[in-house]
Amino acid sequence: MEGLMILTRLRNLREDADYTQEYIAHFLNVSQRAYSRYENGERSIPLASLCALADFYNTSVDYLLERTDCKEPYPLPLSKST
């Protein structure tokens, strides 16, 4: 299917942390098969799930999507007092 990408970093981060697909699928409230399809590029990952995984792995969405090699998350914006 055109337009989908294999999310290699999702698999690498999951395996480096010794998590199973089942564990991450449970975290995202999806089936193991659905999560497997995200990793393999057979199904688009919802934006909310991608953001949740970036937070879970303490990294950025850009890192997960291989738009940067910097694994550190972006700093949170300073809150403005009213």
DSSP file (Angstrom, degrees, kcal/mol; ACC not computed):
  #  RESIDUE AA STRUCTURE BP1 BP2  ACC     N-H-->O    O-->H-N    N-H-->O    O-->H-N    TCO  KAPPA ALPHA  PHI   PSI    X-CA   Y-CA   Z-CA
    1    1 A M    >         0   0    0      0, 0.0     3,-1.0     0, 0.0     2,-0.1   0.000 360.0 360.0 360.0 129.4    0.0    0.0    0.0
    2    2 A E  T 3   +     0   0    0      1,-0.2     3,-0.1     3,-0.0     0, 0.0  -0.406 360.0  27.9 -72.0 143.0    1.4    3.3   -1.0
    3    3 A G  T 3  S+     0   0    0      1,-0.3     2,-0.3    -2,-0.1    -1,-0.2   0.268  90.3 112.5  94.3 -12.7    2.1    6.0    1.6
    4    4 A L    <   -     0   0    0     -3,-1.0     2,-0.4    37,-0.1    -1,-0.3  -0.673  49.7-156.3 -93.2 150.9    2.7    3.7    4.5
    5    5 A M        -     0   0    0     -2,-0.3     2,-0.5    38,-0.1    36,-0.2  -0.953  20.9-115.7-128.4 147.7    6.1    3.4    6.1
    6    6 A I        -     0   0    0     -2,-0.4     2,-1.4    34,-0.2     3,-0.2  -0.686  25.3-144.2 -78.1 125.9    7.8    0.7    8.1
    7    7 A L    >>  +     0   0    0     32,-0.9     4,-1.4    31,-0.6     3,-0.7  -0.609  29.3 168.2 -95.8  76.9    8.4    2.1   11.6
    8    8 A T  H 3> S+     0   0    0     -2,-1.4     4,-2.7     1,-0.3    -1,-0.2   0.847  72.4  58.0 -58.3 -38.3   11.8    0.5   12.3
    9    9 A R  H 3> S+     0   0    0     55,-0.4     4,-2.8     1,-0.2     5,-0.3   0.837  99.8  57.9 -67.9 -30.5   12.5    2.6   15.3
   10   10 A L  H <> S+     0   0    0     -3,-0.7     4,-2.2    54,-0.3    -1,-0.2   0.950 110.9  42.9 -60.5 -46.8    9.3    1.5   17.0
   11   11 A R  H  X S+     0   0    0     -4,-1.4     4,-2.9     2,-0.2     5,-0.3   0.931 114.6  50.4 -63.8 -45.6   10.5   -2.1   16.8
   12   12 A N  H  X S+     0   0    0     -4,-2.7     4,-2.7     1,-0.2    -2,-0.2   0.927 112.4  45.7 -61.3 -45.9   14.0   -1.2   17.8
   13   13 A L  H  X S+     0   0    0     -4,-2.8     4,-1.6     2,-0.2    -1,-0.2   0.907 114.2  49.3 -63.5 -41.7   12.9    0.8   20.9
   14   14 A R  H  <>S+     0   0    0     -4,-2.2     5,-2.6    -5,-0.3    -2,-0.2   0.934 114.7  43.5 -64.0 -46.5   10.5   -2.0   21.9
   15   15 A E  H ><5S+     0   0    0     -4,-2.9     3,-1.3     1,-0.2    -2,-0.2   0.887 110.2  55.6 -68.7 -38.3   13.0   -4.7   21.6
   16   16 A D  H 3<5S+     0   0    0     -4,-2.7    -1,-0.2     1,-0.3    -2,-0.2   0.843 111.2  45.5 -61.5 -32.6   15.8   -2.7   23.3
   17   17 A A  T 3<5S-     0   0    0     -4,-1.6    -1,-0.3    -5,-0.2    -2,-0.2   0.399 114.2-120.4 -90.5   2.5   13.4   -2.3   26.3
   18   18 A D  T < 5 +     0   0    0     -3,-1.3     2,-0.3     1,-0.2    -3,-0.2   0.852  61.3 148.8  60.0  37.8   12.5   -6.0   26.2
   19   19 A Y      < -     0   0    0     -5,-2.6    -1,-0.2    -6,-0.2     2,-0.2  -0.765  41.3-132.3 -97.3 148.3    8.8   -5.3   25.6
   20   20 A T     >  -     0   0    0     -2,-0.3     4,-2.0     1,-0.1     5,-0.2  -0.557  22.6-115.1 -90.0 161.7    6.6   -7.6   23.6
   21   21 A Q  H  > S+     0   0    0      1,-0.2     4,-2.8     2,-0.2     5,-0.2   0.881 119.2  57.5 -60.6 -36.6    4.2   -6.5   20.9
   22   22 A E  H  > S+     0   0    0      2,-0.2     4,-2.3     1,-0.2    -1,-0.2   0.901 105.0  50.1 -61.3 -41.6    1.4   -7.7   23.2
   23   23 A Y  H  > S+     0   0    0      2,-0.2     4,-2.0     1,-0.2    -1,-0.2   0.935 114.5  42.7 -63.6 -47.3    2.6   -5.4   26.0
   24   24 A I  H  X S+     0   0    0     -4,-2.0     4,-2.0     2,-0.2    -2,-0.2   0.879 112.2  54.7 -68.8 -37.1    2.7   -2.3   23.8
   25   25 A A  H  X>S+     0   0    0     -4,-2.8     5,-2.6    -5,-0.2     4,-0.8   0.914 107.9  49.6 -60.8 -42.3   -0.6   -3.2   22.2
   26   26 A H  H ><5S+     0   0    0     -4,-2.3     3,-0.7     1,-0.2    -2,-0.2   0.914 108.2  53.4 -62.4 -42.6   -2.2   -3.4   25.6
   27   27 A F  H 3<5S+     0   0    0     -4,-2.0    -1,-0.2     1,-0.2    -2,-0.2   0.884 114.8  41.1 -57.5 -39.6   -0.7    0.1   26.4
   28   28 A L  H 3<5S-     0   0    0     -4,-2.0    -1,-0.2     2,-0.1    -2,-0.2   0.509 111.7-122.1 -87.3  -5.5   -2.3    1.5   23.2
   29   29 A N  T <<5S+     0   0    0     -4,-0.8     2,-0.3    -3,-0.7    -3,-0.2   0.910  73.9 114.6  61.9  44.3   -5.5   -0.5   23.7
   30   30 A V  S   <S-     0   0    0     -5,-2.6    -1,-0.3    -6,-0.1    -2,-0.1  -0.843  72.3 -88.7-130.4 170.4   -5.2   -2.3   20.4
   31   31 A S     >  -     0   0    0     -2,-0.3     4,-2.2     1,-0.1     5,-0.2  -0.377  34.6-114.8 -75.6 160.6   -4.8   -5.9   19.5
   32   32 A Q  H  > S+     0   0    0      1,-0.2     4,-2.6     2,-0.2     5,-0.2   0.888 118.3  54.3 -61.0 -38.7   -1.3   -7.4   19.1
   33   33 A R  H  > S+     0   0    0      2,-0.2     4,-2.1     1,-0.2    -1,-0.2   0.903 106.8  50.1 -64.0 -41.6   -2.0   -7.9   15.4
   34   34 A A  H  > S+     0   0    0      2,-0.2     4,-1.6     1,-0.2    -1,-0.2   0.926 112.0  47.9 -62.7 -43.9   -2.9   -4.2   14.9
   35   35 A Y  H  X S+     0   0    0     -4,-2.2     4,-2.3     1,-0.2    -2,-0.2   0.915 108.8  54.0 -64.0 -41.4    0.3   -3.2   16.6
   36   36 A S  H  X S+     0   0    0     -4,-2.6     4,-2.2     1,-0.2    -1,-0.2   0.895 106.3  53.0 -57.5 -40.6    2.3   -5.6   14.5
   37   37 A R  H  X>S+     0   0    0     -4,-2.1     5,-2.1     2,-0.2     6,-1.4   0.842 106.1  53.6 -65.8 -33.2    0.8   -4.0   11.4
   38   38 A Y  H ><5S+     0   0    0     -4,-1.6     3,-1.1     4,-0.2   -31,-0.6   0.961 111.0  45.6 -62.1 -50.7    1.9   -0.5   12.7
   39   39 A E  H 3<5S+     0   0    0     -4,-2.3   -32,-0.9     1,-0.2    -2,-0.2   0.868 115.8  46.1 -61.2 -37.4    5.5   -1.7   13.0
   40   40 A N  H 3<5S-     0   0    0     -4,-2.2    -1,-0.2    -5,-0.2    -2,-0.2   0.445 111.4-116.0 -89.2   0.0    5.5   -3.5    9.7
   41   41 A G  T <<5S+     0   0    0     -3,-1.1    -3,-0.2    -4,-0.6   -35,-0.1   0.711  82.4 120.1  75.1  19.3    3.9   -0.6    7.8
   42   42 A E  S   <S+     0   0    0     -5,-2.1     2,-0.3    -6,-0.2    -4,-0.2   0.601  78.6  27.4 -88.3 -12.7    0.8   -2.6    6.9
   43   43 A R  S    S-     0   0    0     -6,-1.4    -2,-0.2   -38,-0.2    -1,-0.2  -0.994  86.9-110.2-148.9 139.7   -1.4   -0.1    8.7
   44   44 A S        -     0   0    0     -2,-0.3    -6,-0.1    -3,-0.1   -40,-0.1  -0.512  32.7-128.4 -71.3 137.8   -1.1    3.6    9.5
   45   45 A I        -     0   0    0     -2,-0.2    -1,-0.1    -7,-0.2     5,-0.0  -0.740  27.0-112.2 -87.0 131.8   -0.6    4.4   13.1
   46   46 A P     >  -     0   0    0      0, 0.0     4,-2.4     0, 0.0     3,-0.4  -0.315  21.9-121.0 -61.8 146.1   -3.1    6.9   14.5
   47   47 A L  H  > S+     0   0    0      1,-0.2     4,-2.5     2,-0.2     5,-0.2   0.876 112.7  55.0 -56.5 -41.1   -1.5   10.2   15.5
   48   48 A A  H  > S+     0   0    0      1,-0.2     4,-2.1     2,-0.2    -1,-0.2   0.880 109.6  47.4 -62.2 -37.2   -2.6    9.8   19.1
   49   49 A S  H  > S+     0   0    0     -3,-0.4     4,-2.4     2,-0.2    -2,-0.2   0.893 110.4  51.7 -70.4 -40.0   -0.9    6.4   19.4
   50   50 A L  H  X S+     0   0    0     -4,-2.4     4,-2.1     2,-0.2    -2,-0.2   0.914 111.9  46.7 -62.5 -42.9    2.3    7.8   17.8
   51   51 A C  H  X S+     0   0    0     -4,-2.5     4,-2.2     2,-0.2    -2,-0.2   0.898 110.9  52.3 -64.9 -41.3    2.3   10.6   20.4
   52   52 A A  H  X S+     0   0    0     -4,-2.1     4,-2.6    -5,-0.2    -2,-0.2   0.895 110.3  48.3 -62.6 -40.0    1.6    8.2   23.2
   53   53 A L  H  X S+     0   0    0     -4,-2.4     4,-2.6     2,-0.2    -1,-0.2   0.877 108.1  54.0 -69.7 -37.1    4.5    6.0   22.1
   54   54 A A  H  <>S+     0   0    0     -4,-2.1     5,-3.0     2,-0.2     4,-0.3   0.925 113.4  43.3 -61.4 -42.9    6.9    9.0   21.8
   55   55 A D  H ><5S+     0   0    0     -4,-2.2     3,-1.0     3,-0.2    -2,-0.2   0.914 112.2  53.6 -66.4 -42.7    6.0    9.9   25.4
   56   56 A F  H 3<5S+     0   0    0     -4,-2.6    -2,-0.2     1,-0.3    -1,-0.2   0.902 116.2  37.9 -58.6 -43.8    6.2    6.2   26.5
   57   57 A Y  T 3<5S-     0   0    0     -4,-2.6    -1,-0.3    -5,-0.1    -2,-0.2   0.365 111.1-121.6 -90.9   4.6    9.8    5.9   25.1
   58   58 A N  T < 5S+     0   0    0     -3,-1.0     2,-0.2    -4,-0.3    -3,-0.2   0.939  76.6 102.7  54.9  52.4   10.7    9.4   26.2
   59   59 A T  S   <S-     0   0    0     -5,-3.0     2,-0.3    13,-0.2    -1,-0.2  -0.719  72.0 -86.9-142.6-168.2   11.5   10.6   22.7
   60   60 A S     >  -     0   0    0     10,-0.3     4,-1.9    11,-0.3     5,-0.1  -0.745  24.6-122.0-109.6 158.9   10.0   12.6   19.9
   61   61 A V  H  > S+     0   0    0     -2,-0.3     4,-2.3     1,-0.2     6,-0.2   0.880 115.3  59.7 -61.3 -38.0    7.6   11.7   17.1
   62   62 A D  H  4>S+     0   0    0      1,-0.2     5,-3.2     2,-0.2     6,-0.9   0.885 104.1  49.8 -59.4 -38.1   10.2   13.0   14.7
   63   63 A Y  H >45S+     0   0    0      3,-0.2     3,-1.4     4,-0.2    -1,-0.2   0.932 110.0  50.0 -65.8 -44.6   12.6   10.4   16.1
   64   64 A L  H 3<5S+     0   0    0     -4,-1.9   -55,-0.4     1,-0.3   -54,-0.3   0.866 113.2  46.6 -60.6 -36.1   10.1    7.6   15.7
   65   65 A L  T 3<5S-     0   0    0     -4,-2.3    -1,-0.3    -5,-0.1    -2,-0.2   0.362 114.9-117.8 -88.4   4.8    9.4    8.7   12.1
   66   66 A E  T < 5S+     0   0    0     -3,-1.4    -3,-0.2     2,-0.2    -2,-0.1   0.814  77.5 128.7  61.0  34.1   13.2    9.0   11.4
   67   67 A R  S   <S+     0   0    0     -5,-3.2     2,-0.3     1,-0.2    -4,-0.2   0.570  78.9  18.3 -88.6 -12.3   13.0   12.7   10.7
   68   68 A T        -     0   0    0     -6,-0.9    -2,-0.2    -5,-0.1    -1,-0.2  -0.979  60.4-144.4-149.9 156.9   15.8   13.2   13.2
   69   69 A D  S    S+     0   0    0     -2,-0.3     2,-0.7    -3,-0.1    -6,-0.1   0.372  72.1 108.1-100.9   1.8   18.5   11.1   14.8
   70   70 A C        -     0   0    0      1,-0.2   -10,-0.3     2,-0.1    -7,-0.1  -0.721  50.6-169.5 -82.5 113.8   18.3   13.0   18.0
   71   71 A K        +     0   0    0     -2,-0.7   -11,-0.3   -12,-0.1    -1,-0.2   0.730  54.2 100.7 -78.8 -22.3   16.5   10.6   20.5
   72   72 A E  S    S-     0   0    0    -13,-0.1   -13,-0.2     1,-0.1   -12,-0.1  -0.360  78.1-114.8 -66.2 140.7   15.9   13.2   23.2
   73   73 A P        -     0   0    0      0, 0.0   -13,-0.1     0, 0.0    -1,-0.1  -0.317  34.9 -96.2 -70.6 159.1   12.4   14.6   23.3
   74   74 A Y        -     0   0    0    -15,-0.1     2,-0.1     1,-0.1   -15,-0.0  -0.448  47.8 -98.8 -69.3 148.1   11.8   18.2   22.6
   75   75 A P        -     0   0    0      0, 0.0    -1,-0.1     0, 0.0     3,-0.1  -0.425  40.3-108.8 -67.3 144.5   11.6   20.5   25.7
   76   76 A L        -     0   0    0      1,-0.1     3,-0.1    -2,-0.1     2,-0.0  -0.463  39.7-102.3 -69.9 144.1    8.1   21.3   26.8
   77   77 A P        -     0   0    0      0, 0.0     2,-0.2     0, 0.0    -1,-0.1  -0.366  39.3-102.9 -67.4 148.2    7.0   24.9   26.2
   78   78 A L        -     0   0    0      1,-0.1     2,-0.3    -3,-0.1     0, 0.0  -0.493  38.5-116.4 -67.9 136.9    7.1   27.2   29.2
   79   79 A S        -     0   0    0     -2,-0.2     2,-0.5    -3,-0.1    -1,-0.1  -0.560  24.6-130.6 -77.1 140.2    3.6   27.8   30.5
   80   80 A K        -     0   0    0     -2,-0.3     2,-0.3     2,-0.0    -1,-0.1  -0.772  15.5-137.1 -91.8 129.8    2.5   31.4   30.3
   81   81 A S              0   0    0     -2,-0.5    -1,-0.0     1,-0.1     0, 0.0  -0.649 360.0 360.0 -84.7 144.2    1.0   32.9   33.4
   82   82 A T              0   0    0     -2,-0.3    -1,-0.1     0, 0.0    -2,-0.0   0.437 360.0 360.0-100.0 360.0   -2.1   34.9   33.0
